[in-house]
Amino acid sequence: MPGRPAELAARQRSPDCHCRQPHLAWLRLGAALAVVIPTGFIAVVTVVTVVTGVTVITVVAPCEELIMPPVPWNERYATNAVPWDTGEPDPQLVEFVAAGGVAPCRTLEIGCGTGTNALWLAALGFDVVGLDISSIAIDRAEAKRAERGLACEFLTADFLADPLPAGSFGFVFDRGCFHGFDDDDSRSQCAQHVAQLLGPGGVWLSVTGSTEGPARDHGPPRRSLRDIAHAIEPVLELVDVHTIDFHANLPSPARAWHIVARQRDVPAQPSSV
Ligand SMILES: C[S@@+](CC[C@H](N)C(=O)[O-])C[C@H]1O[C@@H](n2cnc3c(N)ncnc32)[C@H](O)[C@@H]1O
């Protein structure tokens, strides 16, 4: 069920700005224009300027159109602005599998990028579907798969808007996809889709940028524990959340969350009052 064109266009944009800056542009409106502040603009500063005896009110407001949009995912891949794409399987995934967190089973990687993790799992005998919204990433993943002669299915799809892959999965992995959804509703929808896809006893491992660690102007988007619980707890049981470093080609390490959630046997019960 595809989303509205504006929603799809928004999702194609990458909030995963590894050179993230506050891109607030400011629009100055003269007195004549100050009368109307179009919907979506929020006046934050009002100053009074005196020009040759005439009082001019200047409204300074952030203008939605002038806020630089995040770069679309395909463009990130086309220009190789992809510091997460290390060519090595994620250390959290490697440790999780080595520790017996999951055994070979039907597996979905959401936001699989160029397929590094999906193909690593496939080589271990996991039956993997990798999906990504970026067709360029999926073409690269498919080329690697063919070269290595591995069995792994790659799909170009929007995990929030497109029909979900058929069947259920024992394992869902994501590294940097969940954290890219930058509003509560999108993260909740992502978690609901994961819950819908996991079979009994199924687990989701997510590597998600964290609000821990010092201020930085690079690295993955930051999500708080509250953001994570808000999205995941209603639909899945959170069994492990701990702090790690995000493995990527960055000027300095960025803190991240190692999140494990599993299919619930019984629904979450209401909090006591
Ligand atoms: C930070 S990258 C990580 C890629 C890959 N997991 C890796 O570790 O190399 C996040 C990925 O999520 C994909 N993505 C973002 N939004 C998506 C969506 N709505 N549906 C599917 N993939 C999405 C992006 O295209 C991108 O490849």
The ligand as a MOL file (V3000), in Angstrom:
LIG
                    3D

  0  0  0     0  0            999 V3000
M  V30 BEGIN CTAB
M  V30 COUNTS 27 29 0 0 0
M  V30 BEGIN ATOM
M  V30 1 C 22.7090 3.8710 7.4810 0
M  V30 2 S 22.2320 2.9560 6.0590 0 CHG=1
M  V30 3 C 22.7080 1.3010 6.5590 0
M  V30 4 C 22.7830 0.3120 5.4220 0
M  V30 5 C 23.1340 -1.1210 5.8420 0
M  V30 6 N 22.2550 -1.6050 6.8660 0
M  V30 7 C 24.5510 -1.1980 6.3200 0
M  V30 8 O 24.7570 -1.4750 7.5110 0
M  V30 9 O 25.4760 -0.9990 5.5000 0 CHG=-1
M  V30 10 C 20.4630 2.9020 6.2130 0
M  V30 11 C 19.8010 2.2030 5.0300 0
M  V30 12 O 18.3830 2.1880 5.2220 0
M  V30 13 C 17.7660 2.3920 3.9590 0
M  V30 14 N 16.4040 2.9030 4.1820 0
M  V30 15 C 16.0560 4.1210 4.6680 0
M  V30 16 N 14.7330 4.2380 4.7290 0
M  V30 17 C 14.2170 3.0690 4.2850 0
M  V30 18 C 12.8900 2.5700 4.1100 0
M  V30 19 N 11.8170 3.3320 4.3930 0
M  V30 20 N 12.7280 1.3140 3.6400 0
M  V30 21 C 13.8040 0.5630 3.3300 0
M  V30 22 N 15.0800 0.9820 3.4480 0
M  V30 23 C 15.2870 2.2180 3.9380 0
M  V30 24 C 18.6850 3.3570 3.2410 0
M  V30 25 O 18.5430 3.3590 1.8530 0
M  V30 26 C 20.0580 2.8630 3.6920 0
M  V30 27 O 20.5950 1.9170 2.8040 0
M  V30 END ATOM
M  V30 BEGIN BOND
M  V30 1 1 1 2
M  V30 2 1 2 3
M  V30 3 1 2 10
M  V30 4 1 3 4
M  V30 5 1 4 5
M  V30 6 1 5 6
M  V30 7 1 5 7
M  V30 8 2 7 8
M  V30 9 1 7 9
M  V30 10 1 10 11
M  V30 11 1 11 12
M  V30 12 1 11 26
M  V30 13 1 12 13
M  V30 14 1 13 14
M  V30 15 1 13 24
M  V30 16 1 14 15
M  V30 17 1 14 23
M  V30 18 2 15 16
M  V30 19 1 16 17
M  V30 20 1 17 18
M  V30 21 2 17 23
M  V30 22 1 18 19
M  V30 23 2 18 20
M  V30 24 1 20 21
M  V30 25 2 21 22
M  V30 26 1 22 23
M  V30 27 1 24 25
M  V30 28 1 24 26
M  V30 29 1 26 27
M  V30 END BOND
M  V30 END CTAB
M  END
